[in-house]
Amino acid sequence: MGDGHTLPMGQADRFAFGGARNPLVISWPNRIKDKGGIRTQFHHVIDIVPTILEAAGVEQPSSVNGVTQKPIEGVSMVYSFDDPKAEEHRHVQYFEMFGNRAIYSNGWVACVRHGRLPWEGSGTYDFDKDKWELYRIDGDFSEANDMASREPQRLRDMQDLFWVEAAKYQVLPLDDRFIERADPSLRPSLIAGRTDFTYYPGATRIPESSSANVKNRSHTITAHIDVPQTGGDGVLVAAGGTVGGYAPYVKDGKPTYEYNWFSQQRYKAQSSEKLSPGSATVRMEFKYDGGGVGKGGVATLYVNDKVGEGRIEKTILGRYSADETFDIGMDTGSVSPNPYTGTLRKVEVRLQPTDHTENDIKTIRKAERKVWFAVE
C-alpha cells in the first residue's frame, strides 16, 4: 500500500509521487486471520492514525486541552483486513513538495517533476514549463509507461482535480523554493529587534534562530544560581554544539565560559576561585572588538567581582550549526551531557547595539545560508 521513490535519501523526498511501493506490515493475530496476506488497495501514510483509532475503538477527539482539533484527513484501512479484494476507500490523494506535484485518483496518477534536478538546491522555476505525465498504476506502479499522449482528456481531468485538492488542503500558493525556505531571515521573527531576554529552567531545544543572537556584538549572559553545600557543576547555558557554539558552565566548582570556533579553536575563560555555597550571580561579559563581523573579543567572568578573563581571537559570524539548539541549565545536543546540579533560577541575556554596515549584514546572511547548503 502507498507510494514511494527509488532515489537516495535526501533526493527522493523532494519528489511528489512515484517509482516504487513502500511496504506496510500490520500484525494483529487475534483479528487478522489471513496470515501473510497481501493487500493492494492504495493508501497513504496519513491513513495510519485513522486505522489505529478504529482498531482501538477510539473516536478522534474534537478537542485536546481546550484546543479544537482539525479533522484527521486520512481514512482507515481496517476494512481491508477481512477482504483482500475489498473496494479501496481512498480514491484521491494529492502530493506536493517544492513545486513537484502529483494526484492519485482511482488507480491513475498524474505527476510532474518541477524544474529542479535532484542536485540543485536553490532557485525558482517557471511552472508554465512543467510537463505532466500520466500512469496507470495497476500493472505499472514503477511508472515506466507514460500515457499522457494517449489519454489527454484524462490528464486534463487529473490536473483539474489536483487544483481542487490543493485548494481544499491549503497547498496554495505553490512555493518551489528549496533551501531558501530553511532560511529563518525570510520568516517572521519574535526576536528581531529585541535586546533583553530572560530564560528559566526548562527552556530547552530552542532553535538557534529563535534564541538571543549574541553573534557579532558585545553582550552579557548572567546566570542566577543557588550553589549546594556539596558544590554544583554542569551546564548553565549551551548554544550550538561540536561544530561551533558557546557554553557557560561550572566545572569543579569554578565558573567557566568556553567558545568553540568550528572545532578548530576553543577559547576559555575560567574563574580562579570556586563558588561558595549559597546564592550566586555568575556573569559573563563579552566585549566585542568591532570593526566588522566574525571578530574576536574578551570574555570576562564575574561573581560579584571579576574572577576570570579570556581572549577569544575570532567568532562565528553566521550560524553555529544547522541542527543544534539553545538550552538553559543543560545541553540536549553534543556540548555536554551534564545538567547543572545546583539550582538554576534564571538566565538573562543582554545584547549591546551594533554598528554593522550594509555589507556586514549581507556577509552575515550569506554565511548563514551556507549552513543550509551544507545540509543539502
SULTA-V809952 format. One record per residue. RES is the residue in three letters. PHI is phi in radians with two decimals (none if undefined). D_FIRST is the distance of its C-alpha to the first C-alpha in Angstrom with 1 decimal. Layout:
RES/PHI/D_FIRST
RES/PHI/D_FIRST
This chain:
MET/none/0.0
GLY/1.97/3.8
ASP/-2.05/7.1
GLY/-2.94/9.7
HIS/-2.79/13.2
THR/-2.08/15.7
LEU/-1.47/18.7
PRO/-1.09/20.5
MET/-0.97/20.0
GLY/1.70/22.3
GLN/-1.89/21.9
ALA/-1.13/18.2
ASP/-1.24/17.7
ARG/-1.47/20.1
PHE/-1.62/18.1
ALA/-1.38/16.2
PHE/-2.86/13.3
GLY/2.15/12.6
GLY/1.97/13.3
ALA/-2.85/10.4
ARG/-1.93/6.8
ASN/-1.59/6.7
PRO/-1.33/6.3
LEU/-2.33/6.6
VAL/-1.90/9.5
ILE/-2.09/11.2
SER/-2.09/14.8
TRP/-2.70/17.2
PRO/-0.97/19.7
ASN/-1.31/21.9
ARG/-2.11/19.4
ILE/-1.64/16.7
LYS/-1.62/18.9
ASP/-1.49/16.4
LYS/-1.06/16.8
GLY/1.34/14.5
GLY/-1.22/12.5
ILE/-2.05/9.2
ARG/-2.07/7.0
THR/-1.95/5.8
GLN/-1.09/6.0
PHE/-1.33/5.2
HIS/-2.55/5.3
HIS/-2.19/7.3
VAL/-1.03/9.2
ILE/-1.23/12.0
ASP/-1.54/10.4
ILE/-1.20/11.1
VAL/-1.08/14.8
PRO/-1.01/15.1
THR/-1.13/13.3
ILE/-1.11/15.8
LEU/-1.08/18.6
GLU/-1.16/18.1
ALA/-1.10/17.9
ALA/-1.50/21.0
GLY/1.20/22.7
VAL/-1.96/23.4
GLU/-1.41/24.0
GLN/-1.13/23.2
PRO/-1.19/26.7
SER/-1.45/28.4
SER/-2.59/30.6
VAL/-2.25/30.6
ASN/0.91/34.0
GLY/1.44/35.3
VAL/-1.78/32.7
THR/-1.11/31.0
GLN/-1.65/27.2
LYS/-1.26/25.1
PRO/-1.07/22.6
ILE/-1.20/19.1
GLU/-1.65/17.1
GLY/-1.73/13.7
VAL/-2.24/13.0
SER/-1.25/12.6
MET/-1.77/9.9
VAL/-1.01/12.9
TYR/-1.00/13.6
SER/-1.51/11.1
PHE/-1.09/12.8
ASP/-1.64/15.7
ASP/-2.39/14.6
PRO/-1.10/11.9
LYS/-1.86/13.1
ALA/-1.06/13.4
GLU/-1.09/13.5
GLU/-1.15/10.6
HIS/-1.64/12.2
ARG/-1.72/10.9
HIS/-1.76/13.0
VAL/-2.41/13.9
GLN/-2.65/13.0
TYR/-1.60/15.6
PHE/-2.45/15.7
GLU/-2.77/19.0
MET/-2.73/20.5
PHE/0.91/24.1
GLY/1.60/24.5
ASN/-1.26/21.4
ARG/-2.41/19.7
ALA/-2.79/16.9
ILE/-2.49/15.8
TYR/-1.78/13.0
SER/-2.66/14.4
ASN/0.82/13.6
GLY/1.60/12.1
TRP/-2.00/14.4
VAL/-2.33/14.5
ALA/-1.92/17.9
CYS/-2.58/18.3
VAL/-2.57/21.4
ARG/-1.55/22.4
HIS/-1.59/25.3
GLY/1.00/28.5
ARG/-1.28/28.0
LEU/-1.44/27.4
PRO/-0.98/25.5
TRP/-1.59/28.8
GLU/-1.65/30.4
GLY/-1.89/30.6
SER/-2.55/32.7
GLY/1.71/34.0
THR/-2.17/32.9
TYR/-2.36/32.3
ASP/-1.37/33.1
PHE/-1.10/30.2
ASP/-1.20/32.2
LYS/-1.64/31.8
ASP/-1.17/28.0
LYS/-1.98/26.7
TRP/-1.40/23.6
GLU/-2.13/21.4
LEU/-2.37/19.5
TYR/-2.38/16.7
ARG/-1.66/15.4
ILE/-1.19/11.7
ASP/-1.09/12.1
GLY/1.52/14.0
ASP/-2.54/14.2
PHE/-1.20/11.0
SER/-1.44/13.5
GLU/1.01/15.6
ALA/-1.64/18.8
ASN/-2.06/20.4
ASP/-1.32/21.4
MET/-1.86/22.5
ALA/-1.03/24.1
SER/-1.28/27.6
ARG/-1.55/26.9
GLU/-2.28/25.2
PRO/-1.11/27.2
GLN/-1.21/27.2
ARG/-1.08/23.5
LEU/-1.08/23.2
ARG/-1.10/25.9
ASP/-1.12/24.2
MET/-1.17/20.9
GLN/-1.10/23.1
ASP/-1.08/24.9
LEU/-1.12/21.8
PHE/-1.02/20.9
TRP/-1.13/24.3
VAL/-1.11/24.0
GLU/-1.17/20.9
ALA/-1.10/22.5
ALA/-1.21/25.6
LYS/-1.12/24.0
TYR/-1.89/22.2
GLN/1.00/25.2
VAL/-1.44/23.9
LEU/-1.53/27.2
PRO/-1.32/29.4
LEU/-1.16/27.5
ASP/-2.28/28.6
ASP/-1.71/28.0
ARG/-1.16/30.1
PHE/-1.99/28.5
ILE/-1.15/30.7
GLU/-1.09/33.2
ARG/-1.22/30.9
ALA/-1.53/31.4
ASP/-1.37/35.1
PRO/-1.07/36.5
SER/-1.18/39.6
LEU/-1.58/37.7
ARG/-1.96/36.6
PRO/-1.02/38.9
SER/-2.18/40.6
LEU/-1.54/42.1
ILE/-1.94/44.4
ALA/-1.03/45.8
GLY/1.50/49.6
ARG/-1.39/49.8
THR/-2.16/52.2
ASP/-2.08/52.3
PHE/-2.33/49.5
THR/-2.25/49.5
TYR/-2.09/46.8
TYR/-2.14/46.7
PRO/-0.91/45.2
GLY/1.74/41.5
ALA/-1.42/41.0
THR/-2.29/38.5
ARG/1.00/35.5
ILE/-1.40/37.1
PRO/-0.99/35.9
GLU/-0.95/38.7
SER/-1.26/38.8
SER/-1.91/39.3
SER/-1.81/42.1
ALA/-0.99/45.8
ASN/-1.56/46.2
VAL/-1.57/49.2
LYS/-1.25/49.0
ASN/1.03/51.9
ARG/-2.87/54.2
SER/-1.26/56.5
HIS/-2.84/55.1
THR/-2.29/55.7
ILE/-2.11/53.4
THR/-2.15/55.0
ALA/-1.94/53.7
HIS/-1.76/55.5
ILE/-2.32/55.3
ASP/-2.04/57.1
VAL/-1.59/57.9
PRO/-1.24/58.1
GLN/-1.05/61.2
THR/-1.43/59.3
GLY/1.50/58.2
GLY/-2.28/54.8
ASP/-2.13/52.6
GLY/2.22/49.2
VAL/-1.35/47.4
LEU/-1.67/48.7
VAL/-2.50/46.6
ALA/-2.39/44.0
ALA/-2.34/42.7
GLY/1.42/40.6
GLY/-2.87/40.3
THR/-1.16/41.0
VAL/-1.25/40.7
GLY/3.09/43.3
GLY/2.66/44.5
TYR/-2.54/47.2
ALA/-2.76/47.9
PRO/-1.41/50.9
TYR/-2.64/51.1
VAL/-2.04/53.7
LYS/-2.24/54.4
ASP/0.94/57.1
GLY/1.42/58.3
LYS/-1.85/58.8
PRO/-1.04/57.0
THR/-2.45/55.3
TYR/-2.18/53.6
GLU/-2.18/51.6
TYR/-2.14/50.2
ASN/-1.91/47.8
TRP/-1.72/48.1
PHE/0.91/45.0
SER/1.07/45.7
GLN/-1.65/48.6
GLN/-2.40/51.2
ARG/-2.16/51.5
TYR/-1.96/54.3
LYS/-2.50/55.6
ALA/-2.15/58.1
GLN/-2.40/59.1
SER/-1.18/61.6
SER/-1.46/64.6
GLU/-2.16/64.9
LYS/-1.39/62.7
LEU/-1.26/61.7
SER/-1.51/63.9
PRO/-1.01/62.5
GLY/2.00/62.1
SER/-1.22/60.9
ALA/-2.61/60.5
THR/-2.09/59.3
VAL/-1.77/57.9
ARG/-2.14/58.0
MET/-2.00/56.9
GLU/-1.90/58.5
PHE/-1.89/57.2
LYS/-1.76/59.7
TYR/-1.33/58.1
ASP/-1.13/60.2
GLY/1.33/59.2
GLY/1.35/59.9
GLY/2.36/56.4
VAL/-2.07/52.9
GLY/1.26/51.8
LYS/-1.41/55.4
GLY/-1.62/56.6
GLY/3.04/58.5
VAL/-2.06/60.1
ALA/-1.76/58.4
THR/-2.11/60.8
LEU/-1.76/60.2
TYR/-2.29/62.2
VAL/-2.25/62.7
ASN/1.20/65.5
ASP/-1.69/67.3
LYS/-1.10/66.0
VAL/-2.17/64.8
GLY/-3.01/63.0
GLU/-2.68/62.3
GLY/-2.64/60.3
ARG/-1.57/60.0
ILE/-1.92/56.5
GLU/-1.25/57.2
LYS/-2.68/54.0
THR/-2.21/51.0
ILE/-1.44/47.5
LEU/-1.55/47.6
GLY/-1.86/44.0
ARG/-1.62/41.1
TYR/-1.28/41.3
SER/-2.79/37.7
ALA/-1.52/34.3
ASP/-2.38/32.7
GLU/-1.38/35.7
THR/-2.24/37.0
PHE/-1.90/40.3
ASP/-2.33/41.1
ILE/-1.87/44.1
GLY/1.38/45.6
MET/-2.95/43.1
ASP/-2.27/40.7
THR/-1.69/36.9
GLY/-2.03/36.5
SER/-1.95/38.5
VAL/-1.30/42.1
SER/-2.82/43.1
PRO/-1.49/41.6
ASN/-1.78/44.8
PRO/-1.25/45.1
TYR/-1.15/48.6
THR/-1.58/50.2
GLY/-1.54/52.9
THR/-1.90/52.3
LEU/-1.73/51.0
ARG/-1.52/52.1
LYS/-2.93/50.9
VAL/-2.25/50.6
GLU/-1.98/52.2
VAL/-2.12/51.5
ARG/-2.14/54.1
LEU/-1.79/53.7
GLN/-1.58/56.7
PRO/-1.05/57.0
THR/-1.99/56.2
ASP/-2.15/58.1
HIS/-1.13/55.2
THR/-1.45/55.9
GLU/-1.06/53.5
ASN/-1.18/53.0
ASP/-1.05/52.3
ILE/-1.12/49.5
LYS/-1.11/48.0
THR/-1.12/48.2
ILE/-1.09/46.4
ARG/-1.06/43.6
LYS/-1.12/43.2
ALA/-1.15/43.1
GLU/-1.12/40.5
ARG/-1.24/38.2
LYS/-1.10/38.6
VAL/-1.09/36.9
TRP/-1.18/33.7
PHE/-1.17/34.0
ALA/-1.13/34.4
VAL/-1.10/31.1
GLU/-1.07/29.6
